């Protein structure tokens, strides 16, 4: 089973270290080691020592007797190599790094371009006229008052339309549309009037707009009078005129408020240009931040992947060291058992040599 073992250092300052581990493989290797030592190394040393004369010979300089021990641990080394497949991890590290480098190059190229666009947009924004910022902010609050007037008119118009036989929801939807119409006429009336090319054309447009509005308000006033006086529409002739004048008053007040408190057509163009540049700058800043996060995430994933694969390589190196130590233990057990059972009481010359290294399956892998 492949595991990651967690080690903690210190109670107050806990440092978490994850270590790659294959517990089943370790247990298998230790079990094989005990079998080799018990069934191969000890019997071999005992049998060679009990021979007449004892083997190996005292002047023997080359070990030609314990090859079976070496072979058993070489086979164990190949088992570990097959289970760990550590050579593949080195290729994965290279492949993962190449893929991460490709992604990083793409993201950094995009980030460089976006940062350049952001700097240029900031400069453009700095050149824009922002003197209207405070006036536009004040006008936002003024618009709330205008919207309140629209709401009042919506309620009155909705009631009147309901008296005409319209359903409740339909009445208030139409009433809201009328109120919104008044609001936008008030906001854009001076622009509508400016469509006239001459002074008289402008005056004609203004008069036409107010006459049309008065006619609409007068008709609504008739139905409002019906709402409040039953069916006696003509009982008080001033009724519809009263409501028409009231609506026209709302429109005139809203128009004057917009004219003196709102932005002029030229100011709107300046303010719109500033707001568009500001929104574009904010969007570019957002894109820059997102790209930086993506780059950081790719680097984090690449480091985690490299760390995980490097841990496997380190573990493969540790397993190789373990098998070498186990081999040396069995080889020394063979030596000591042979010396104990020798009848000549001598120590073969090659017993003093360093125990040879097993063939390494980790050779060529870099950590």
C-alpha positions as CSV (number, residue, x, y, z in Angstrom):
1,X,0.0,0.0,0.0
2,X,1.3,3.5,-0.9
3,X,1.0,5.9,2.0
4,X,2.0,9.4,3.0
5,X,3.2,9.5,6.6
6,X,2.7,12.7,8.5
7,X,5.4,13.8,11.0
8,X,4.9,16.7,13.4
9,X,7.7,18.6,15.0
10,X,7.0,20.6,18.3
11,X,3.7,21.1,20.0
12,X,3.6,24.9,19.6
13,X,5.2,25.2,16.2
14,X,3.9,22.2,14.3
15,X,5.7,21.5,11.1
16,X,4.0,19.0,8.9
17,X,6.2,16.7,6.7
18,X,4.8,14.2,4.3
19,X,6.9,11.1,3.5
20,X,6.2,8.5,0.8
21,X,5.9,5.0,2.2
22,X,5.0,1.5,0.9
23,X,4.5,-0.5,4.1
24,X,3.6,-3.8,2.4
25,X,6.8,-3.7,0.3
26,X,8.9,-3.0,3.4
27,X,7.3,-5.9,5.3
28,X,7.8,-8.2,2.3
29,X,11.5,-7.3,2.0
30,X,12.1,-7.7,5.7
31,X,10.4,-11.1,5.6
32,X,12.5,-12.2,2.6
33,X,15.6,-11.0,4.4
34,X,14.9,-13.1,7.5
35,X,14.3,-16.1,5.2
36,X,17.5,-15.6,3.3
37,X,19.5,-15.2,6.5
38,X,17.9,-18.2,8.2
39,X,17.7,-20.6,5.2
40,X,20.7,-19.5,3.1
41,X,23.4,-17.5,4.9
42,X,23.5,-19.5,8.2
43,X,23.3,-23.0,6.6
44,X,25.9,-22.0,3.9
45,X,28.4,-20.7,6.5
46,X,27.9,-23.7,8.7
47,X,28.2,-26.3,5.9
48,X,31.3,-24.7,4.4
49,X,32.9,-24.5,7.9
50,X,32.3,-28.1,8.7
51,X,33.9,-29.3,5.5
52,X,37.4,-31.1,5.7
53,X,39.3,-28.9,5.1
54,X,37.1,-25.9,5.9
55,X,35.9,-23.7,3.1
56,X,36.6,-21.0,2.1
57,X,40.4,-21.6,2.3
58,X,42.3,-19.3,4.6
59,X,44.3,-17.8,1.8
60,X,41.3,-17.3,-0.5
61,X,41.2,-13.7,-1.7
62,X,38.1,-13.8,-3.9
63,X,34.6,-14.7,-2.7
64,X,33.3,-17.5,-4.9
65,X,31.1,-19.2,-2.2
66,X,28.4,-16.7,-1.3
67,X,27.0,-15.9,-4.7
68,X,23.7,-17.4,-3.7
69,X,23.3,-14.7,-1.1
70,X,24.2,-11.9,-3.5
71,X,21.8,-13.3,-6.1
72,X,18.9,-13.5,-3.5
73,X,19.4,-9.8,-2.6
74,X,19.9,-8.8,-6.3
75,X,16.5,-10.4,-6.9
76,X,15.1,-8.5,-4.0
77,X,16.5,-5.3,-5.5
78,X,14.6,-6.0,-8.8
79,X,11.4,-6.6,-6.8
80,X,11.7,-3.1,-5.3
81,X,12.5,-1.6,-8.6
82,X,9.3,-3.2,-10.2
83,X,7.1,-2.0,-7.3
84,X,8.4,1.5,-7.1
85,X,8.9,2.2,-10.8
86,X,11.0,5.2,-9.8
87,X,12.6,5.6,-13.3
88,X,9.2,6.6,-14.6
89,X,8.9,9.4,-11.9
90,X,12.0,11.1,-13.2
91,X,10.4,11.3,-16.7
92,X,7.2,12.5,-15.2
93,X,9.1,15.3,-13.4
94,X,10.6,16.4,-16.7
95,X,7.2,16.2,-18.5
96,X,5.3,18.0,-15.7
97,X,7.9,20.7,-15.6
98,X,7.8,21.2,-19.4
99,X,3.9,21.4,-19.3
100,X,4.0,23.8,-16.4
101,X,6.7,25.9,-18.1
102,X,4.5,26.0,-21.3
103,X,1.4,27.2,-19.3
104,X,3.5,29.7,-17.3
105,X,4.9,31.1,-20.6
106,X,1.4,31.5,-22.0
107,X,0.0,33.1,-18.9
108,X,3.0,35.4,-18.4
109,X,2.7,36.5,-22.0
110,X,-1.0,37.2,-21.5
111,X,-0.2,38.9,-18.2
112,X,2.4,41.2,-19.8
113,X,-0.1,42.2,-22.5
114,X,-2.9,42.8,-20.0
115,X,-0.6,44.8,-17.7
116,X,0.4,47.0,-20.6
117,X,-3.2,47.6,-21.6
118,X,-4.0,48.4,-17.9
119,X,-1.2,50.9,-17.7
120,X,-2.3,52.6,-20.9
121,X,-5.9,52.7,-19.8
122,X,-4.9,54.2,-16.4
123,X,-3.0,56.9,-18.3
124,X,-6.1,57.5,-20.5
125,X,-8.2,57.7,-17.3
126,X,-5.8,60.2,-15.7
127,X,-6.2,62.4,-18.8
128,X,-10.0,62.3,-18.6
129,X,-11.9,65.2,-17.0
130,X,-13.0,64.0,-13.6
131,X,-14.2,67.3,-12.4
132,X,-17.9,66.1,-12.9
133,X,-17.4,63.3,-10.4
134,X,-18.8,65.1,-7.4
135,X,-21.7,66.6,-9.4
136,X,-22.6,63.2,-10.8
137,X,-22.5,61.8,-7.3
138,X,-24.8,64.5,-5.9
139,X,-27.2,64.0,-8.8
140,X,-27.6,60.3,-7.9
141,X,-29.3,61.4,-4.7
142,X,-31.4,63.9,-6.6
143,X,-32.6,61.1,-8.9
144,X,-33.9,59.3,-5.8
145,X,-36.3,62.2,-5.2
146,X,-37.4,62.0,-8.9
147,X,-38.0,58.3,-8.6
148,X,-40.1,58.9,-5.5
149,X,-42.3,61.3,-7.6
150,X,-42.5,58.6,-10.3
151,X,-43.6,56.1,-7.6
152,X,-46.4,58.5,-6.4
153,X,-47.6,59.0,-10.0
154,X,-47.5,55.3,-10.6
155,X,-49.8,54.6,-7.7
156,X,-52.2,57.4,-8.9
157,X,-52.2,56.3,-12.5
158,X,-52.5,52.6,-11.6
159,X,-55.7,53.4,-9.6
160,X,-57.1,55.3,-12.5
161,X,-56.4,52.6,-15.0
162,X,-58.0,50.0,-12.7
163,X,-61.1,52.1,-12.7
164,X,-61.1,51.8,-16.5
165,X,-61.5,48.0,-16.1
166,X,-57.9,46.9,-16.4
167,X,-56.7,44.1,-14.1
168,X,-54.8,45.2,-11.0
169,X,-51.3,44.0,-12.1
170,X,-51.8,45.4,-15.6
171,X,-53.0,48.7,-14.3
172,X,-49.9,49.2,-12.1
173,X,-47.5,47.9,-14.9
174,X,-49.0,50.5,-17.3
175,X,-48.9,53.1,-14.5
176,X,-45.2,52.4,-13.9
177,X,-44.5,52.7,-17.6
178,X,-46.2,56.1,-17.6
179,X,-44.2,57.1,-14.5
180,X,-40.9,55.9,-16.1
181,X,-41.9,57.8,-19.3
182,X,-42.3,61.0,-17.3
183,X,-38.9,60.4,-15.6
184,X,-37.0,59.8,-18.8
185,X,-38.8,62.7,-20.6
186,X,-37.7,65.0,-17.8
187,X,-34.2,63.7,-18.0
188,X,-33.9,64.0,-21.8
189,X,-36.3,66.8,-22.6
190,X,-33.7,69.4,-23.1
191,X,-31.9,67.0,-25.5
192,X,-35.1,66.3,-27.3
193,X,-35.6,70.1,-27.7
194,X,-32.1,70.5,-28.9
195,X,-32.9,68.3,-31.9
196,X,-34.5,71.4,-33.4
197,X,-32.1,73.2,-35.7
198,X,-33.5,76.7,-35.2
199,X,-34.9,78.5,-32.2
200,X,-38.5,78.3,-33.5
201,X,-38.1,74.5,-34.2
202,X,-36.9,74.1,-30.6
203,X,-39.9,76.1,-29.3
204,X,-42.3,74.1,-31.5
205,X,-40.8,70.8,-30.1
206,X,-41.1,72.0,-26.5
207,X,-44.7,73.1,-27.0
208,X,-45.7,69.9,-28.8
209,X,-44.2,67.7,-26.1
210,X,-46.1,69.6,-23.3
211,X,-49.3,69.6,-25.3
212,X,-49.1,65.8,-25.9
213,X,-48.3,65.3,-22.2
214,X,-51.2,67.5,-21.2
215,X,-53.6,65.6,-23.4
216,X,-52.5,62.2,-21.9
217,X,-52.7,63.6,-18.4
218,X,-56.1,65.1,-19.0
219,X,-57.5,61.7,-20.2
220,X,-56.0,60.0,-17.2
221,X,-57.5,62.8,-15.1
222,X,-61.0,61.9,-16.3
223,X,-60.6,58.3,-15.1
224,X,-59.0,59.5,-11.8
225,X,-62.0,61.7,-11.3
226,X,-64.2,58.7,-11.9
227,X,-62.3,56.8,-9.3
228,X,-62.8,59.5,-6.6
229,X,-66.4,60.7,-7.6
230,X,-68.0,57.5,-8.8
231,X,-69.5,58.0,-12.3
232,X,-70.1,61.8,-12.0
233,X,-67.3,62.7,-14.4
234,X,-68.6,66.0,-15.4
235,X,-70.1,67.0,-12.1
236,X,-67.0,69.0,-11.2
237,X,-65.4,70.2,-14.4
238,X,-62.1,71.1,-12.8
239,X,-61.5,67.5,-11.8
240,X,-59.6,66.2,-14.9
241,X,-57.9,69.6,-15.3
242,X,-56.7,69.4,-11.7
243,X,-55.1,66.0,-12.2
244,X,-53.6,67.0,-15.6
245,X,-52.0,70.0,-14.1
246,X,-50.7,68.0,-11.2
247,X,-49.0,65.5,-13.6
248,X,-47.7,68.3,-15.7
249,X,-46.4,70.0,-12.6
250,X,-44.5,66.7,-11.7
251,X,-43.0,66.7,-15.2
252,X,-42.0,70.3,-15.0
253,X,-40.5,70.0,-11.6
254,X,-38.6,66.9,-12.7
255,X,-37.4,68.7,-15.8
256,X,-36.2,71.7,-13.9
257,X,-34.4,69.5,-11.4
258,X,-32.6,67.7,-14.2
259,X,-31.8,70.9,-16.0
260,X,-30.2,72.6,-13.0
261,X,-29.0,69.7,-10.9
262,X,-28.2,67.2,-13.6
263,X,-25.5,67.0,-16.2
264,X,-25.8,68.9,-19.5
265,X,-25.5,67.0,-22.8
266,X,-21.8,68.0,-23.1
267,X,-21.1,67.1,-19.5
268,X,-22.8,63.7,-20.0
269,X,-20.4,63.0,-22.9
270,X,-17.4,63.9,-20.7
271,X,-18.7,61.9,-17.8
272,X,-19.6,58.9,-20.0
273,X,-16.1,58.9,-21.4
274,X,-14.6,59.0,-17.9
275,X,-16.9,56.2,-16.6
276,X,-16.2,54.0,-19.7
277,X,-12.5,54.4,-19.2
278,X,-12.9,53.8,-15.4
279,X,-14.9,50.6,-16.0
280,X,-12.4,49.3,-18.6
281,X,-9.5,50.0,-16.2
282,X,-11.3,48.1,-13.4
283,X,-11.9,45.2,-15.7
284,X,-8.3,45.1,-16.8
285,X,-7.2,45.3,-13.2
286,X,-9.4,42.3,-12.4
287,X,-8.0,40.4,-15.4
288,X,-4.4,41.2,-14.2
289,X,-5.2,39.9,-10.7
290,X,-6.9,36.7,-12.1
291,X,-3.8,36.0,-14.3
292,X,-1.5,36.5,-11.3
293,X,-3.6,34.0,-9.3
294,X,-3.5,31.5,-12.2
295,X,0.3,31.8,-12.4
296,X,0.7,31.3,-8.7
297,X,-1.7,28.2,-8.9
298,X,0.3,26.7,-11.7
299,X,3.6,27.2,-9.9
300,X,2.1,25.7,-6.7
301,X,0.7,22.7,-8.6
302,X,4.1,22.2,-10.3
303,X,6.0,22.3,-7.0
304,X,3.5,19.9,-5.4
305,X,3.8,17.5,-8.3
306,X,7.6,17.7,-8.3
307,X,7.7,17.3,-4.6
308,X,5.5,14.2,-4.7
309,X,7.5,12.6,-7.5
310,X,10.8,13.5,-5.8
311,X,9.5,11.9,-2.6
312,X,9.1,8.6,-4.6
313,X,12.6,8.9,-5.9
314,X,14.0,9.6,-2.4
315,X,12.0,6.6,-1.1
316,X,13.4,4.4,-3.9
317,X,16.9,5.5,-2.8
318,X,16.1,4.7,0.8
319,X,14.8,1.2,-0.2
320,X,18.0,0.6,-2.1
321,X,20.0,1.5,0.9
322,X,17.8,-0.8,3.1
323,X,18.3,-3.8,0.8
324,X,22.1,-3.1,0.7
325,X,22.2,-3.0,4.5
326,X,20.1,-6.2,4.7
327,X,22.5,-7.9,2.2
328,X,25.5,-6.8,4.3
329,X,23.8,-8.2,7.4
330,X,23.3,-11.6,5.8
331,X,26.8,-11.6,4.4
332,X,28.3,-10.9,7.8
333,X,26.1,-13.5,9.3
334,X,27.5,-15.9,6.7
335,X,31.1,-14.9,7.7
336,X,30.5,-15.2,11.4
337,X,28.7,-18.6,11.2
338,X,31.5,-19.9,9.0
339,X,34.2,-18.8,11.4
340,X,32.4,-20.4,14.4
341,X,32.1,-23.8,12.6
342,X,35.6,-23.9,11.0
343,X,37.8,-26.7,12.3
344,X,41.1,-24.8,11.4
345,X,40.2,-21.7,13.4
346,X,41.4,-19.5,10.6
347,X,39.7,-16.5,8.9
348,X,39.6,-16.4,5.1
349,X,41.4,-13.5,3.7
350,X,38.5,-12.0,1.7
351,X,36.4,-11.8,4.9
352,X,38.4,-8.6,5.7
353,X,37.4,-7.0,2.4
354,X,34.5,-4.5,2.1
355,X,31.2,-6.2,1.2
356,X,30.5,-5.5,-2.4
357,X,27.6,-3.2,-3.5
358,X,24.6,-4.7,-5.1
359,X,23.6,-3.6,-8.6
360,X,21.7,-0.3,-8.2
361,X,18.3,0.2,-9.8
362,X,18.5,3.8,-8.8
363,X,21.5,4.6,-10.8
364,X,21.2,7.6,-13.0
365,X,18.2,9.1,-11.2
366,X,18.7,12.6,-9.9
367,X,16.9,14.0,-6.8
